């Protein structure tokens, strides 16, 4: 027998061997699952085709407690910034020493509202806490801060000053002028819980499904109520603009009623509330029910999709805010300077326009871009192991803010009394007269 190669193969007796039939390929489990799932090939799957049964495994490790802790930490930093500014009024060396630090802390403290609002939204999305509890808590806290500010401030602080000075009628205008000089904006907004209340109320009006009164087509009336918090926000914005431009002087009682959040931050959370409502509409329009959507809300897939939307939206709104900030600065410079004005005059006018923009909150949402990457690690379905932290975080935050204020009072008293002498005999006699 002669063996020779034909076409690179061995042949026996001049005959080319017949190739054995290939074994039938057995489809893998992944391929079978892809073939069984509709919409997997050729087109994007509809939202209603996702179910808890085909849920993804990835879940962000960061839950709402992480954002809650970050939010309260930023609130403490905001009090530190206010203390530094007040200290600079008593001692200019404080401003010189801590001016750069105050600017950085002010930027970080602006993130307190986004962090706390994301934590609040998480409790609504994972059904661990409803609208009623959040509205009562945030609304009650906002009202308490307003009453304490008016009651304690007007009766004890202002009342005490009026009893020791001769010009009693000038106390309130003097304090209002002092607060305007501290913030450089013409107003002082510090009641963060009003912002939490308004954003939660907006989400309630856009997404709630009441079982009484607003049922059927009447739910559209409830949706229109979302214009109320928007109108309140616009009214606060108008007053801030007028005060920043020196056209009006806001009274002291108005300060705790002003909103803290920048306009673009409020627009971002309105967009998120609309997004949640639109996703439910997309899920239910193909025959799905509201109860099935609630089950879908518990999936990792929906949580991750919302986190991606949060991340992209934060970056987009931060960019819009940056463009508005620089545009308003240029427009103000063009309106108050001539075309052939000197470069120094133009720069001064731009700085003035930037100050007015920052006073009303334009430019205050740029830091949202810094929070955006954290959203990819976030899951509203991730449950904390120790829920007691949610109760301890506000208590610790408020305690730290009180300690910062007390320390500031101590240091302020030391600055004021520096170089002054007190007659102890006169002090003893005054105490004896009181007793």
Secondary structure, DSSP 8 states (H G I E B T S, - for coil): --EEEETTEEEETTEE------------HHHHHHHHSTT-SSS---GGG--GGG--S---SB-HHHHHHHHHHHHHHHHHHHHHHHHHHH-HHHHHHHHHHHHHHHHHHTTHHHHHHHHHHHHHHTTSS-HHHHHHHHHHHHHHHHHHHHHIIIIIIIHHHHHH-S-GGGHHHHHHHHHHHHHSSS-----HHHHHHHHHHHHHHHH---SSSS-GGGHHHHHHTHHHHHHHHHHHHHHHHHHHTTS----GGGGGGS--S-HHHHHHHHHHHHHHHHHHHHHHTTS--HHHHHHHHTSHHHHHHHHHHHHHHHHHHHHHHHHHHHHHHHHHHHHHS-TT--HHHHHHHHHHHHHHHHHTTTTTTTTHHHHHGGGGGB-TT---S-THHHHHHHHHHHHHHHHHHHHHHHHHHHHHHTT----HHHHHHHHHHH-
